[in-house]
Structure formats: C-alpha cells, structure tokens
Amino acid sequence: MPTVDVMPKLLIYLIQAVVLSLVVITGFAYLTWLERKLIARFQVRIGPNRAGPYGLLQPAADAVKAMFKEEYIPGHVDKFVYVLAPMLALAPALIVWAVIPIAKGVPAMGDVNIGFLWILAITGVESFGVILAGWSSNNNYSLLGALRSAAQMISYEIPLGLFLVSIAMLGGTFSLVELVETPRAPWEWIWIWLAFPFFFTSILAETNRSPFDLPETENELVAGFFTEYGGMKFSMFMMAEYINMITTSTVVATLFFGGWQGPLADRYIWLGPVYLFIKVLALLFLFIWIRASISRPRFDQLMRFNWKFMIPAGLVYLTVSAVITVFLK
C-alpha cells in the first residue's frame, strides 16, 4: 500500500520539523540574552545578571512571565485577523529553514531545486503578518506602522531578489545544497563578497532591525504595528523578529561564506553544523553591533536610499554577473 511507504517518511519529516523548531526557538531565547548583554557592554553596563549565573536564566524568566500574562483582546479590533497576524509573522521565519543545508549533503528538511525561489516566496509572506496586525488593530499608530512596513519591506525585496538571482546565476543552480558544495575560484568569491554589504543592508530593512526599525519606532509610533498586542501575541512578534535574524544570518552564511564548509567538514559531518553556527554567531554579532552604533534615519531617507542607490546597484550587479556567467564560466 502507498500509505505504508508514505507514513514513515511523514513521521520522519514531522520529527525533523519539531527538532528544528525547538533548536531555532531555543536560539531565539538566548539571542535575546546575547543582545542585551552586548548592548550593555557597548554602553558600559552589565546587562542581565540576576536570573541565574551571568543572567543565563533570564530568557526562561521572560518566557514564564509572557505565558502567565493576561490574554486580552481589545473590543475594537478585528478579532480573527488580530489573532492570525502574529502566527502569520512567525511561521515564515521557521519555514525558510527547510531548504538550508546544515552539513555535507544534509539539508535541514529536504533538498529542492528551487531553494532560492522558496526563500523569496516565504519571506514575502512575512510582510502580510505585519500589515494585517496594523490593519486589524484599528489603531492609528498601528496602521501607520503597517503602512511603513509595507512600503519598506516590499521595496527592499527588490534589491534582495536582484542579488539572490545574481548569486544563483553565478552558481548555476537554484538549490542551496548544490550551491554550497560547488567549488568556486578565488575571483568568484571576491565578486560574491562585493555584494555582501548591499545584501546585508537589504536584510536589515526586511527584518525591521535597527537602524531600519521605523515601522515600530517608539518615539513616533508607540510600538508601531503591534501597539495593541500584549502577552503571548506580543511575544510571537518578538520571536518572529529574532528568529528572522537567525534565519537570515544562516541564509547569508550559506550564500556568502560557504555555509557548513570548513576544514575537515567534508570528512566529519558533525563539523558542518559547528562551522555554520560560528558563522551565524558572527553575523548576529554584526546585527547587534549595527544596532548599537548607527542612528535611525528618517523614513523618506530610507526609501530614497533604496530607490536611488540599492536598486540601481542591484541592477548593475545583476548585469555584470550575467556577463561573467556567459563569458567567463
């Protein structure tokens, strides 16, 4: 019977999904601790140091507090969309992991030949959660935050897509597993690394991270699109932001820094996740460093920067990459 063959595979995929989700959610919890510690050090403070040694139990304390918060839904909101929006914002951050390779020949869930398209499609869904949250709240601050988010995330998806297509063109595949395992000449790595600052800037805008956190800027919009949220629903938006940081850092490490590649990683599979973790940790440090160092621009400056600089730069990079692919590869 076909079901006899299908059911074990579905069970394996289910176990993989649960384990992967638990690992990423644990990473989110301790990323909040790491950010608070690093920001404190940048500002010559101590940071969390009461809950457990070095404050290591602070994420657990925050989780317990969030779980026991009263789940209050304001009477003026669109209840169904209001409750759906946090889940719609969180789910894409986890689903993107399905196509990311974590070791030699080992994708997180499955190797598909449309890995790049999967990333573009799933990350595009995330913006709907933010937009629906602001719209369903029936709050002016939330609506303004949602409008900003829609303009910002949709605009910066254009250069993000241009650089992704360029890298896929250079690699000759849409599969992330094949991309990491394909050997490259030194000049190819140099050309790919030239795109890193532009790509990372687009990632900052896509994830609403400082200095591009204008959809939720406190001094203008209270809390932006999640002004009316509290308890676990508020926590889900925070989870979405930090898990997106981890996910996008993993994608960047895969595209620009060889992913799981490293000394002896071909021979010892367990080294692949270790190298990937180190690269992701370095990129997360960059996220936090930028937050502590760069001031927030005006919204019109942010949008002008995208349309007058990022998109033209992406088009130029795509054109040159096409020429390189045709004549030099």
Phi, psi and omega per residue, in radians:
M1 nan 2.438 3.125
P2 -1.054 -0.556 -3.102
T3 -1.149 -0.500 3.128
V4 -1.111 -0.653 3.128
D5 -1.384 -0.580 -3.045
V6 -1.323 -0.733 -3.031
M7 -1.033 -0.805 3.090
P8 -1.043 -0.656 3.123
K9 -1.144 -0.752 3.113
L10 -1.091 -0.677 3.123
L11 -1.135 -0.714 3.110
I12 -1.102 -0.784 3.121
Y13 -1.098 -0.659 3.129
L14 -1.130 -0.767 3.114
I15 -1.103 -0.764 3.100
Q16 -1.024 -0.775 -3.117
A17 -1.112 -0.731 -3.137
V18 -1.146 -0.812 -3.138
V19 -1.094 -0.786 3.138
L20 -1.082 -0.746 3.133
S21 -1.104 -0.728 3.135
L22 -1.121 -0.709 3.126
V23 -1.117 -0.799 -3.111
V24 -1.169 -0.710 3.134
I25 -1.159 -0.664 3.045
T26 -1.110 -0.698 3.068
G27 -1.060 -0.703 3.078
F28 -1.031 -0.788 -3.088
A29 -1.034 -0.797 -3.082
Y30 -1.482 -0.225 2.970
L31 -1.199 -0.635 3.076
T32 -1.100 -0.695 3.085
W33 -1.116 -0.787 -3.124
L34 -1.086 -0.751 -3.127
E35 -1.117 -0.769 -3.131
R36 -1.134 -0.644 3.100
K37 -1.181 -0.812 -3.104
L38 -1.178 -0.750 3.106
I39 -1.061 -0.689 3.103
A40 -1.092 -0.740 3.137
R41 -1.160 -0.689 3.089
F42 -1.064 -0.555 -3.102
Q43 -1.742 0.243 3.115
V44 1.011 0.827 3.002
R45 -2.131 -3.084 -3.100
I46 -1.717 -0.701 -3.085
G47 1.511 -2.982 -3.110
P48 -1.002 2.196 -3.133
N49 -2.622 0.303 -3.097
R50 -1.848 -0.738 -3.091
A51 -1.480 1.669 -3.138
G52 1.402 3.012 3.133
P53 -1.119 2.274 -3.125
Y54 1.027 0.337 3.139
G55 1.285 0.338 -3.046
L56 -1.187 -0.328 3.109
L57 -1.638 0.074 3.133
Q58 -1.051 -0.735 3.085
P59 -1.036 -0.677 3.106
A60 -1.141 -0.713 3.111
A61 -1.109 -0.715 3.108
D62 -1.119 -0.686 -3.135
A63 -1.146 -0.759 3.127
V64 -1.099 -0.742 3.124
K65 -1.074 -0.757 -3.123
A66 -1.134 -0.694 -3.104
M67 -1.156 -0.537 -3.099
F68 -1.683 0.079 3.041
K69 -1.200 2.579 3.101
E70 -1.170 2.288 3.108
E71 -1.517 1.634 -3.069
Y72 -1.865 2.275 3.079
I73 -1.989 2.004 3.138
P74 -0.999 2.602 -3.074
G75 -1.264 -0.332 -3.045
H76 -1.629 0.083 -3.069
V77 -1.638 2.832 2.966
D78 -1.436 1.762 -2.870
K79 -1.056 -0.790 -3.083
F80 -1.087 -0.876 -3.127
V81 -1.183 -0.650 3.133
Y82 -1.023 -0.731 3.135
V83 -1.364 -0.597 -3.108
L84 -1.224 -0.609 -2.999
A85 -0.991 -0.813 3.128
P86 -1.056 -0.654 3.116
M87 -1.185 -0.660 -3.141
L88 -1.208 -0.472 3.087
A89 -1.380 -0.575 -3.072
L90 -1.434 -0.730 -3.010
A91 -0.974 -0.803 -3.112
P92 -1.043 -0.576 -3.133
A93 -1.088 -0.536 3.123
L94 -1.509 -0.645 -3.053
I95 -1.181 -0.569 -3.135
V96 -0.993 -0.528 -3.083
W97 -1.068 -0.320 -3.028
A98 -0.998 -0.566 -3.003
V99 -1.850 0.070 -3.073
I100 -1.501 2.191 3.106
P101 -1.311 2.375 -3.125
I102 -1.975 -0.179 3.089
A103 -2.810 3.095 -3.097
K104 -1.062 2.012 3.125
G105 1.185 0.247 -3.087
V106 -2.145 1.706 3.009
P107 -1.352 2.812 -3.132
A108 -1.041 -0.716 3.126
M109 -2.236 -0.907 -3.110
G110 -2.852 2.584 3.127
D111 -1.587 1.966 3.091
V112 -2.037 2.648 -3.072
N113 -1.487 0.233 3.091
I114 -2.225 0.633 -3.071
G115 -0.973 -0.736 -3.137
F116 -1.137 -0.766 3.136
L117 -1.141 -0.613 3.097
W118 -1.052 -0.794 -3.137
I119 -1.081 -0.817 -3.126
L120 -1.103 -0.724 -3.090
A121 -1.196 -0.797 -3.059
I122 -1.246 -0.723 3.138
T123 -1.143 -0.472 3.083
G124 -1.171 -0.485 -3.134
V125 -1.231 -0.533 -3.071
E126 -0.989 -0.688 -3.107
S127 -1.076 -0.476 3.127
F128 -1.127 -0.659 3.113
G129 -1.064 -0.751 3.130
V130 -1.159 -0.799 -3.118
I131 -1.100 -0.787 -3.130
L132 -1.166 -0.581 3.100
A133 -1.100 -0.780 3.135
G134 -1.191 -0.683 -3.114
W135 -1.232 -0.763 -3.055
S136 -1.258 -0.323 -3.095
S137 -1.277 -0.331 -3.094
N138 0.923 0.758 3.138
N139 -2.258 2.341 -3.076
N140 -1.084 -0.726 3.111
Y141 -1.094 -0.746 3.132
S142 -1.121 -0.732 -3.133
L143 -1.134 -0.735 3.093
L144 -1.086 -0.715 3.090
G145 -1.090 -0.696 3.127
A146 -1.165 -0.707 3.124
L147 -1.127 -0.747 3.083
R148 -1.066 -0.779 -3.113
S149 -1.092 -0.743 3.131
A150 -1.056 -0.825 -3.135
A151 -1.120 -0.754 -3.057
Q152 -1.234 -0.879 -3.044
M153 -1.220 -0.700 3.126
I154 -1.185 -0.673 -3.133
S155 -1.156 -0.776 -3.086
Y156 -1.372 -0.166 3.005
E157 -1.202 -0.397 -3.122
I158 -1.185 -0.989 3.088
P159 -1.118 -0.566 3.088
L160 -1.036 -0.793 3.115
G161 -1.159 -0.653 3.139
L162 -1.095 -0.767 -3.141
F163 -1.244 -0.626 3.082
L164 -1.099 -0.778 3.127
V165 -1.102 -0.670 3.125
S166 -1.077 -0.781 -3.123
I167 -1.188 -0.673 3.080
A168 -1.106 -0.681 3.118
M169 -1.114 -0.751 3.127
L170 -1.163 -0.640 -3.139
G171 -1.394 -0.338 3.128
G172 1.284 0.365 -3.128
T173 -2.737 2.695 3.022
F174 -1.720 -0.037 -3.134
S175 -1.550 2.206 3.121
L176 -1.203 -0.570 3.111
V177 -1.100 -0.836 3.116
E178 -1.158 -0.622 -3.124
L179 -1.071 -0.773 -3.116
V180 -1.203 -0.640 -3.057
E181 -1.478 -0.155 3.125
T182 -1.392 2.142 3.111
P183 -1.172 2.553 -3.122
R184 -2.227 2.598 3.048
A185 -1.323 2.713 -3.141
P186 -0.972 -0.674 -3.121
W187 -1.165 -0.513 3.084
E188 -1.170 -0.720 3.111
W189 -1.103 -0.698 3.127
I190 -1.082 -0.757 -3.141
W191 -1.153 -0.694 3.116
I192 -1.148 -0.728 -3.119
W193 -1.146 -0.420 3.084
L194 -1.102 -0.464 -3.136
A195 -1.457 -0.227 -3.034
F196 -1.022 -0.835 -3.135
P197 -1.039 -0.686 3.133
F198 -1.191 -0.776 -3.129
F199 -1.120 -0.752 -3.112
F200 -1.172 -0.627 3.063
T201 -1.077 -0.737 3.088
S202 -1.105 -0.650 3.110
I203 -1.111 -0.727 3.117
L204 -1.027 -0.753 3.130
A205 -1.214 -0.668 -3.126
E206 -1.159 -0.609 -3.105
T207 -1.619 0.092 -3.137
N208 1.003 0.603 -3.133
R209 -1.593 2.639 3.093
S210 -0.992 2.422 0.131
P211 -1.538 0.201 -3.099
F212 -1.812 0.581 -3.120
D213 -1.608 0.650 -3.079
L214 -1.158 -0.499 3.081
P215 -1.125 -0.291 -3.121
E216 -2.269 0.422 -3.070
T217 -1.110 2.169 -3.002
E218 -1.207 -0.630 -3.058
N219 -1.334 -0.124 3.119
E220 -2.089 -0.720 -2.966
L221 -2.164 0.449 -3.117
V222 1.083 -1.494 3.023
A223 -2.312 0.247 3.087
G224 1.198 -2.352 -2.988
F225 -1.167 -0.343 3.101
F226 -1.944 0.591 3.091
T227 -1.031 -0.681 -3.068
E228 -1.542 0.128 -3.071
Y229 -1.764 2.578 3.080
G230 -2.614 3.068 3.099
G231 1.063 -2.437 -3.078
M232 -1.205 -0.501 3.128
K233 -1.180 -0.693 3.031
F234 -1.106 -0.733 -3.139
S235 -1.085 -0.581 3.130
M236 -1.161 -0.627 3.056
F237 -1.145 -0.699 3.095
M238 -1.142 -0.708 3.073
M239 -1.048 -0.748 -3.138
A240 -1.042 -0.753 -3.115
E241 -1.120 -0.833 -3.061
Y242 -1.317 -0.618 3.066
I243 -1.181 -0.601 3.033
N244 -1.077 -0.661 3.067
M245 -1.042 -0.803 3.141
I246 -1.133 -0.783 -3.093
T247 -1.127 -0.837 -3.129
T248 -1.173 -0.585 3.070
S249 -1.121 -0.659 3.100
T250 -1.173 -0.707 3.099
V251 -1.118 -0.759 3.124
V252 -1.105 -0.759 3.109
A253 -1.072 -0.634 3.140
T254 -1.229 -0.726 -3.068
L255 -1.343 -0.703 -2.943
F256 -1.901 -0.361 -3.021
F257 -2.239 0.392 3.012
G258 1.416 0.075 3.095
G259 1.002 -2.089 -3.104
W260 -1.380 -0.079 -3.072
Q261 -1.095 2.479 3.107
G262 3.090 3.046 3.141
P263 -0.974 2.209 3.082
L264 1.173 0.138 -3.138
A265 -1.181 -0.463 3.079
D266 -1.195 -0.558 -3.068
R267 -1.541 -0.768 -3.117
Y268 -1.923 1.847 -3.030
I269 -1.063 -0.581 -3.082
W270 -1.142 -0.325 3.105
L271 -1.275 -0.450 -3.122
G272 -0.985 -0.956 3.105
P273 -1.048 -0.542 3.129
V274 -1.160 -0.834 3.111
Y275 -1.106 -0.704 3.121
L276 -1.106 -0.726 3.123
F277 -1.075 -0.740 -3.132
I278 -1.114 -0.751 3.135
K279 -1.153 -0.733 3.121
V280 -1.116 -0.707 3.139
L281 -1.096 -0.698 3.108
A282 -1.119 -0.694 3.122
L283 -1.218 -0.632 3.073
L284 -1.133 -0.659 3.052
F285 -1.053 -0.658 3.106
L286 -1.129 -0.723 3.052
F287 -0.934 -0.876 -3.056
I288 -1.228 -0.688 3.131
W289 -1.059 -0.756 3.120
I290 -1.099 -0.725 3.123
R291 -1.041 -0.667 -3.082
A292 -1.406 -0.218 -2.942
S293 -2.007 -0.473 -2.967
I294 -2.010 2.322 -3.140
S295 -1.366 2.801 -3.085
R296 -1.396 2.270 3.088
P297 -1.413 2.988 2.980
R298 -1.268 2.762 -3.080
F299 -1.136 -0.677 3.133
D300 -1.149 -0.588 3.078
Q301 -1.158 -0.693 3.126
L302 -1.079 -0.802 -3.117
M303 -1.234 -0.660 3.112
R304 -1.121 -0.685 3.121
F305 -1.054 -0.684 3.141
N306 -1.190 -0.893 -3.004
W307 -1.334 -0.484 -3.111
K308 -1.722 -0.269 -3.099
F309 -2.226 -0.933 -3.013
M310 -1.156 -0.831 -3.114
I311 -1.171 -0.806 3.042
P312 -1.018 -0.707 3.111
A313 -1.096 -0.696 3.096
G314 -1.119 -0.688 3.125
L315 -1.171 -0.718 3.102
V316 -1.112 -0.784 -3.137
Y317 -1.094 -0.711 3.117
L318 -1.116 -0.720 -3.133
T319 -1.123 -0.830 -3.138
V320 -1.142 -0.670 3.108
S321 -1.089 -0.659 3.098
A322 -1.124 -0.733 3.117
V323 -1.109 -0.754 3.119
I324 -1.070 -0.768 -3.115
T325 -1.093 -0.689 -3.071
V326 -1.332 -0.743 -2.943
F327 -1.806 -0.371 -3.040
L328 -1.993 -0.122 -3.104
K329 -1.998 nan nan
